[in-house]
Amino acid sequence: MNDKNIIFHVEGGIGKNIMATAVAAAIKKKYPDRDIITIGSWPAVWFNNPNVERFYQLGNTPYIFEDYIREKDTLIFKQEPYHHHGYINKKVHCIQAWCELLGVDYNGEKPEIYLTHSESEQARMQFGSSDKPVFLIQTNGGGMSPDQRPSPMSWVRDAPLPTVLKMIEPFMEGYNVVQIRTEHQPGFQNMSWISSPNVREIIAMIKWSSKRLFIDSFAQHAAMALDKKSTILWPMDNVKALGYEHFHDNIVSNVTLKKTHLIDSYLGDLDISGQPHMCPFKDDNIFDVEKVVKSLKRQKDTKFPESLMSMAPPPQGGQQQQQQQNAPCPAHPHSHDQGMAPQPQFVQPQQAPVQQQPEISVAK
């Protein structure tokens, strides 16, 4: 065990943890002789990351004080980039703001995700069994509220489903359109959707997708880490602070915002949850649909070897396929709680094929 360490504390969701991998790379460049110990809410993001020696689940850190802090040469990096003045005013990216708060140089480091060959192949076989290339969409972000109720639609970052339907309609016949969402989030009838407590499963599927239409949520950060250029919808323009200007096609809403009082705003102009009384939009027609369609058409399809086309049977219609659960990671016995297992749920419509005109379905 190294006597010189850095404890890197990361609070927030999956996307923020993915961004933090870029910060860890910058930290390691400045302190190559120190081991980085990450404490975060999504340890699965950090699996196999060469810049990190160990990772712990936030709230599950047994003996970490005795092992790494008491009378040890350990630096504590527990700064909040969302409180950085430049980030709040949308002048610098979150990753750069984080590095500045920690006193490390930012040299354009990008998010990094290290999938194993087995993880990659499992996703490729699942997608390779389809007779059509896969088109992944993510229209809603966030998870469950503290009282376990579904999070409401957020006009700040969620994409209006009626408008998204117009964007994907030209691709319905030639692609297998799959929505990344939870059972509590709104979706489309007659459209497959995928959910998994193991975020690495979904990330691996992003790797093998052919087209991607995302919002400002974890999928766009994962796509950046995997070098998968995507089309990102921004109801509000946060590209400078949270997007990737020179990589993704970032499409910002094209409406003239009406005056709203930011009465509830503090460290930032807008609450990510999207307070209804602060919504500046008149209706759902906030994007240039034709511009989005052109962007999607520029994305190149992922080709699968023919030998893989029949290796895995497609999911049976109308059933949630829950494969055998993996055992928890020995070093993290509560790994089921933070996104390690079980296998993803892949849900297909009961009767209508995917290419049939989908209808909006609001989760109950």
N, C-alpha and C positions, 0 to 999 in steps of 0.2 A: 504494500500500500504506500502510495506516494505521500510524503510528509507535507507537500505543498499542493493546496487544492483551491478550487473556486466553487462555491455553491451558487448556482444560477437558478433563481426562483422565477417561475413562469406561471402567471395566473391567466385564466381566460379559456377560450374554446379551442377547437381543433385548429382553426385557421391561424390563430395567434401563436399556437405552439409550432406550427409549420414555419411561420415567419421567424420564430425564435431560433430555428436551426441555422439560419443565416447569421444571426447574432453570435451564436456559439462558434461558428467558423471564424468570425472576426476576433472573438475573444481568444481562441486558440492560437491565432497568428501572433497576438501580442504576448501571450503567456504560454509558449510551447512547453515550458517545463512544469506546468501545473496541470493537474487532473481536474476536469470539469464534472461536477456532480449536479445533475439537473433534478429539480423538484417541480413537478407540474401536474396539471389536471389530465393530460393525455400522454402518458409515458409511451404508448404504442407508437407515437410519431417518432420517438427517439431510437427505436430498435436498430441496432447495427450501425449507428452513427459513429464514425471513427473519432469525432471530436469530443465525445462524451464517454467518461469512464463508467459511470453508473447513473441510473435514473430512479427516482422515487415518485410514488403517487402522492399528490398533494393531500395532506391529512393522514398519511400512512408512512411516517418517517421514524421507525424505531431506532433508537440509539444514535441517531445522526449527530446529536450534540456531542456525545462522548467520543464518537468515532472520528468526527471531522472538525469540530469547533473548539472544544475545551483544550486550551494550551496548544493549539495547532496553528500552523502558518496557513490560515484559510481566509480567502477574501469572500465577502458576502455580496453578491450582486442581486439586489432585490429592488430594482427601480421600475417604475411604471411608465412605459413610453406614452401611454394615452394622456399623461399629464405634461408632456413636453410642449413648450410654447410653440415651437415650429410645427409640430404635429397637429395641435389643436387648431392652428390657423391654416392648416393644409399647405404648408410651405415645404415640408420634408416628408419623406416616407417613414412609416412606422419603424422599419428596420434601421434606417439611419438615425432616427431620433433615439432609439434604444441604445445604439452604439455610442452616441454622444453622451447620454446620461451615464454610461458605464466607463467613459473615458477611453474607449478603444477606437481605432481608426476604422472608418467605413470605406471600403474600396469596391463597392458594387457587389458584395456577397449576395448570393441568391439562396432561397430555401433549398434544402436537401432532404430527400427521402430515400432510404436504402431498402429496397425490396429484395427478398431472397429469390433465387431461381425458382424454388418451389411455389412461392406466393405468386410469382409472375405466371408460371405455367398453369396453375389452377385457374386463374382468371382467363388466360388465353384459351384454355380448353372449354370453359363455359361459354365464352363469346364465340369461339370458333365453331361451336356446334350449330350456330344459327346460319341460315342461308342468306342472311343480309348483314351488311355492316351495321355496327351499333352506333346509335346517336344518343348520347347522354345529355340530360337536362337537369338543372337544379334551379328551381324557381323560388324556394323559400329557405331561409336560414334559421338558426336557433334551434332550441330543443324544448324540453318541458319547463314550465314555470316551477318555482319552488313548491307550490301546492299541487304539483303533478297534473296541472291542466295544460292542454295544448297552448303553445304560444300563439297569439293572434297574428294576423297578417301585419307586416311592417311596411308601410309605404316608403320608408327610408331606403330599404334595400331589396325587398321582395318584388318580384316581377308580376304584374297583373296577368292572371291566367288567360283571360280572353284575348289579350294581345299576343301572348306567347303562342297560343293556338294558331294564330295567323302566321307566325314566324316558322313554325315547324310543319305546317300543312303541306308545303311543296315537297317535303322529304318523307312523308308518311308511307308512300308506296315503296320507295327504294331502300328504306332503312328501318331497322328495328329500334324504335324510339323507346328509351327507358328513362324513367324519372327517378332521380335520387331524392328520397324523402322518407319521413317516418309515417307510421300509420295515423298519426295525429295531425299531419299536415295536409293541406288541400292538394288535390291531384286531378287527374283526368280519368273518366271512365273509358274503358276500352284501350287502356294503355298500361303496359307493364311498369312496375316500379320496384326499386330495390332498396333494402334497408339492412343494416347490420350493426351490431354493437362492436364489431371488429372493424375499425375504420381502415385498417390496412387492406381488407378485402375490397372495399370500395375504391381505395386509391389504386390498387392493382388493376381494377377494371377501367379506371380512367386511362391507364397506360395503354390499354388495347382498344379503346374507343376510337371511332373514325371521326365523329363530329361531336362538338361540345358547346352547349349553350348554358352558361352559368351566370350566377349573380355574385355579389361580394359575400362569399361564404367559403368554407374550407375547400371546396372543389377547385376554385380558381387558384388558390395557393398551391394545392397539390399538383395541378396541371403545370404551374410554373416550375415546380421542383422536378417534374418528369419531362420537361421540355415539350409539352403538348400545347401548342398554340390554340387558344380558345376564344370564343366570342363572349364577352362579359357585359351584362346589362347593369347600368347604374341609374336608378331612379333619381338619386341625388349624386352630384359629382364629388366623389371621394377618391378619384383615380390617383391623384398625386400622393395622397396619404396612405392608401391601402391597395392600390392597383399596381400593375406593371406596365408602365406607359409604352415602353419600347418592345414589348413582347406580345401581349394579348391584343385583340381588337376590342378596345374599350368603347362602348356605345352609351353615351349619356343621354338622358331624356331631353327631348327637344321642345319642351313647353316653356312658356314664359311664366315664371312663378309669381303667384299673387302674394300680397303682403300677409304675413302671419306674425303674431307676437311670440317671441321665443321666451315666454314667461317661465317655462320650466327648465331652460337650458342653463348649464353651469360650465363645466369643463368641456365645451364643445357646443356647436350650434344646434345639433340635432341628436336626440336620444335614439339609439339604434332600434329600440322597440317601436318607434313610430307613434308618438302620441296622436290620437285622432284629431284633436283640436288644433294641431300644428300642421296638418297636411295641406300643402300648397296646390295640389292638383285638382282640376275641375272634373276629370274623368279618368278612365284607364288608358286613353289614347295618348301615351306619353313617349312612345318610341317611333322612330322611322322604320317601319317593318321591312320595307324594301332594302334599306341599308343593312339590316340584320341578315336578311336572306342572302345578300351578296357576300357578306362576311362568312357565313356558314358554307357557302359553295366553294370558297377559296380553301377551306380545310381539306387536306388530303386524306383519303381513306386508308385505314390500316389493313394491310393484306395479311391473310392467314394462309399457312401452308395447307394444301388440299388434304394432307394426311390427318390434319386435326379436325376436319369438318365433321367427322362422325365419331369422334372419340368419346364425347360426352353427350348423353341424351338431353334434349331440351326439357325445361321444367314443364310439368303437366299443368294444363290450363285450370285456373280456378283454385289452385292449391298453393299454400305457402310451403316452400321446400325448406325444411330445417334439417340440415344434415347433422350427423353425430357431432356433439360438442367436443371441442378440444379440452384437454386438461389445463388447468391454470398453470401459468408460468411458475416453476418452482421457486424462483427468487421473488415472485410477487403473487402470493396466494390469493389475493383479491383481484386478480387481473380480469376476471369476468366483469367487474364493476367499472373498468376503465377502458374497455374496448379491445379485448383480446380474443374472446370467443363468446358465443358460438358462431357457426357459419352464417352467411347472409341469408336473409329472406328475399326470395325472388318471386314476385307475385305477377301472374298474368291474368288477363281478363277471362271470364268464364266462357263466353260464347263468341263475341266478336273478335275477329283478327285485329292485330295491332294497326294495320293500315286503314281500318275503318275510321271514319270521322269520330274523333274522341269528343266527349262531353266533359264539362267541368264537374268535378265531384268534390264537395266540401266535406272535410273530415268532421265527424261528430264528436 
